[in-house]
Amino acid sequence: MWTILLPWDVMMEDHPLLNVVKNWPGRVSTQLAFEARGFQVHRAWQNRTIEFCGENQADLLNRYWDEVALETMRSAGKVLSDERIFGVEPKYRSAFLDELFAARDFVDPQFPYPHLIRCLYEHFKRGRIDAEFRTSEATFINKLKREESERLGIQTTGWTGKKRDVIPLIHEFCSARAFQRLRNRWHKNLSCGLVFEVSTDLGGSPYCTQMPLMFRIFHADDPKFAFELGGNEPFDQLVYGSRLYGGDGEASKFVLGVRANIELFDVIATSFGTSQQA
C-alpha cells in the first residue's frame, strides 16, 4: 500500500474529532442540502465536467468525488487523496482510490500531481495550455455566478473590496445560521461535541486578493487538533466545484462567495446533528 505520513500532525493516537467526523453522511446528501438553499454553481460545473469527459464517465466521476470527500472529512483534511498521502492514521482509506492510483499511467512532469481520472487531468491540462478553452470556461463560470447572484438577491452596499468589509458580511450570514460571535470569531457548538468556527484573515494587503475566510472544525475536548479550511477553495474536496465560489474581483460575485462558503459550512455542521442550546 502507499500510505505516507506528512507532518501535519503525524501521530497515531486517537482524537475525538476523528471519531465524530467518521459519521459524516457524505458528499451527496451534503450537496443536496446546499442546493436546497439555492446554490447551484457547483452542480453546473460538475455537469460541464461530465460533458467534457463523456456521459459514460459520469458514474466513475461521481464515485471519485464521493470517495475523495469521505477520505478528506474522515482524515480531518490531513490527506492528499490523489497522491495517497495521509497526515494522520486514516480512519477511512478508499480501496477504489488505491486502485485508480495504482493504474494511473498519465503522469506528466509539466503537470505534477494529476487527478486520478484521466479526463480530469486532460481538462486541467487543456485549461493551462489552451487560451481559447480557458476563456470559454471562464465565461461559463462568470455567467453562472452572475445569474446566481441576481437570483439570490446578493447585495453589495458598502463593499469596497477591502478585507475589513468582510467582517459585517460574515456577521450577517453567520448570525442568520445561529453562529454565536466571540469577537471576530463565530462559533456553532453541536451536541456531538464538534465546534464549527468561522473567522477571517486580515493580514497582508488590505484588499481581498482571495477569499479571506477561515474555517475550523474541532472537538470541544481537543481544540488544538482541527480540520482547517481556507483560501479560495476551502470545500472543493468535500463538494466538487464549490471552489468556484472563491474570491472574485466583481463585487456581487465576491459577496456571493462569502455567503455560499458560510452556507456550505453550516450545511456540513447540520449534517452532524443539532446545535447545543444557548
FENZI-V701669 format. One line per field, one symbol per residue. psi: psi as a letter, one per 20 degrees, with the letter a starting at -180 (. if undefined). Layout:
psi: ???
This chain:
psi: rkpppqlghmqirqphghhgiijpirgghgghhghijjpiggghhghhghgghphiigggghgghghggggggijkilqnhhilppirophppohghgggghipkkpphimrlrripghhghggghhhiohgggggghggghgghghhgghilppjpipiiqhhihghgggghghhkkqppnckqpqopqhiiqppppaqojrbqiqnirojqppqprphimihoqoppaailhjhigopiiiijapphpghhghggggghgghghggghijaqqqp.
